Amino acid sequence: MSLPGPRRSIVVRLTLALAAIAVLVFGAAGSALYWTLERELMRVEFDEVQGKIEQVQQMLADSPSGIDDAFRTRLDGVLAGHGNLLVAIRSRQGELLFSNSDDPLRAVNAATPSMFTLQNGSATAGCKVEIREPGPVQGAQVTVALAHSMRGGVLRMYRGTVVWICVAGFAATLLLAAWATRRGFRPVRKLAEQAARITPESLSLRLPEAGEDQELQALAGSFNQALDRLQQAYSRLEGFNADVAHELRTPLATLISGIEVTLAQPRGRDELEQLHLSNLEVLERMRSIVNDMLFLARADNGEQAADRQEVSLADEAGKVLEFYDGLIQQAGVQVLLEGDARVRCNPGLVRRAVSNLLSNAIKYSADAARAVRIRIADGEGNASLTVSNRGPTIPPDTLPRIFDRFYRAEPSRGRSESHGLGLAIVRAVATMHGGSALARSEDGLTEVDFRLAK
């Protein structure tokens, strides 16, 4: 026995999806802002280094005696307000002429501001240029760098802030997403509660469509359409059960009463034989009803016609006419067969359908125009066999129901030996061949169109 799996929830999945999106969005935004801030701080440091090295170059150009005490004094005054700056001046031969730091800045060797690692291991922005103007310090090298960068501390603080903001944003998004999704699915829960109230005793109830959200209107409409089909099927099933009980009740009552009468007093051999023959006819009728019901049940379950062969509809209809030749002559009916079409079908089922159509047409033909016409037409994708006869016009409100089981259009199409399954079988045979059955009745002319897919 397998254990039930965890219950899946759209609300939980949607909430987690929104939270994951929030993580991605916050992470991407934080990373973009961090990268922008890092580039901006680096640009500020490079500008500061570039500006100071240009200022030192200008001071050297303005000093006629080169690097003397007066120059050192002026340079110390300039650097007094910039304790973060490191300056070193070396002669062409590499002699240290000036430095405000113990670090000789030998790692700095680029002519444009760049990032370097000093001897103490700290990363900093620096630049080294050579004095090319003629003078006492021509060929000297000036190096300017930042003693320590505030960029690292600012970025560390910013990273911590971004992490906390992302965590807080994720938590807030998770809570708000859970609240929003639960609130958003409230109409769905409401529809579920309304659907739960629908029972076999209240199949007429429907889910409300007006006033619902656009996405739920389609769901409610589809559900209501399914309920319509279910109600129709349920009604047909109830009617079918009632008709079956009614059809079987009469022969059963006949059998019971005949047996009771037989057992009431002694009977002769001839009388018993007649009673058994009568009972056999009743049983044959019951067997025919049961067989037809089983056939219709298989057709309703989607069973397709088997053992198909390519045949001529005119030939199959001709075989039915030969079988009914005696009945046709007895009824005084003229049957006309027109046209032909070849179709792949189950010949036995097709003959059964044609037989039912022909017997109905003969039975309900008017005395003044006892002629039955069978027209066969070959169409695109299907072949049709139409049986028409002159007789009582079937009312338009009952015409669509003549293919229902046990349905009789009017008392004149009475019960006699028929049990009301003939046209239902015709439609079932057509359906099993991918076709359809239609009926028309106007001005005393009734036509039943039996179509088969090729």
Phi, psi and omega in degrees: 000122182277141178281146179294140179284172179295145180288128180273143183226126176294323180299314180295315180297318180293321178297314179295324178296317178295321178295319178296320176298320179298319178299315180296317182293312179297318180296316180294317180295316179297319179295318179296316179294321179298314180298319180295316180296319180298316179295322182290316178297321178295320178296321178297317179295317179297320179296321180294315179297315181298318180295319182288322181291327175293322179294320178294319178299319180294321178295320177295321179293330181274355182261105184292334184258011177080213183272096177242187182297323180296319179295316180298322181295315180296319181293322176297324178295322178293320183278352183300323180270006181227067181297348181275354183264139174247129181231134176221136178236128180236148178285177179299328181278357179095005179286134180284112181268330180202141175198135175255021181211149175289337179283120183287357178056035181288340180289338182279119183216016181260145181280348176238153181304128181213173179268135180222163174249120181285173181295334178279002176093356181273145177272138183207167176265135181207169182205144178230128178230158179250136179282116183255348180288143179299141179157185183294338182247021179298134182089351178292155180247128180250126179242130178232133179211165176269133180296318176209146184260130174284348184300317181299316180294318179298317181292323177297316178297321180293319178300315179299319180295317181297319180299314180294321178296318179296317179297314180296320178295321178297315180296316180296318180295320179299314180293314181293324178294319177298317179294316183293318181292321177297317179292322179294329180271006178299317177299327178294316178297324178296316177297322179297319178296320179291322178293327180294339180279352181277123181232170176303335178276349182227047180291350179281347178291147180225155177283141179290137177252322180291137178085353179275164177297155185302319181293329183274342179297317178296319179296313180296320179296316179295320179295319179294322177296320176297321177295322177300314180295321179295318179295319178296316179296320179296319179294318178297322180295317178298315178296321179296316179299318179295319180294319178299314179299320180292318182293323182276338182295319183296309179295325177295318178296322178296316178298314183297313182295323179295318179293320179299317179296319180297318182283348184291328181205161180299144180234152177279170183298316182295320181293319177295322179296317178296321180294319179294322177297319178296317178296324179296321177297319179296317179295322177298320178297317179296318179297322178297318178297315182296317180297319178295320179296319178295321178297315180294325178296319178295322178294321178295331180278007175089014180293135179261157180294132179256175177054049182280146178222153176277117185227169174264124179297327178295320178296317181293320177295323177298321177298321178294320178297321178297320180294325183266013185302315180297316180295324180295316179293320180297322181279348181069036183253140175259126181249124180251130180247123183231142173078174179199158176202144178260135183213150178268115187205178172270109187302320181298316179294321180295317178297324179295317179294315179297322179299316179296318179297316182294316181296321177296315182296319179295318185296322188252017175286143179287149181298325184285340182218067184275075178225133179241132182244131175245114180246129179246130181231143180255110181251181178281116177085349180205164174234140183241144174233115184248126178250124182232150178207156175267133182179197180299136178286132178280128181302144182300328182286340179257348183302316181295346186262359185291344177271359178285155181291137176062016180265135177235130189298320183201163183302329181297336175265049194302191190279308185037231180274350184281144176246018169077023179247000186300306182288331175298322178291322178301313180294322180296319178297318178298317180296321179292344177252016179072023182244207183204169177227130181230158180223144175226144180210109181216138175052041176081001178252120179248129180234134175241121185257119181249113185246142178232137175285142182284000000 
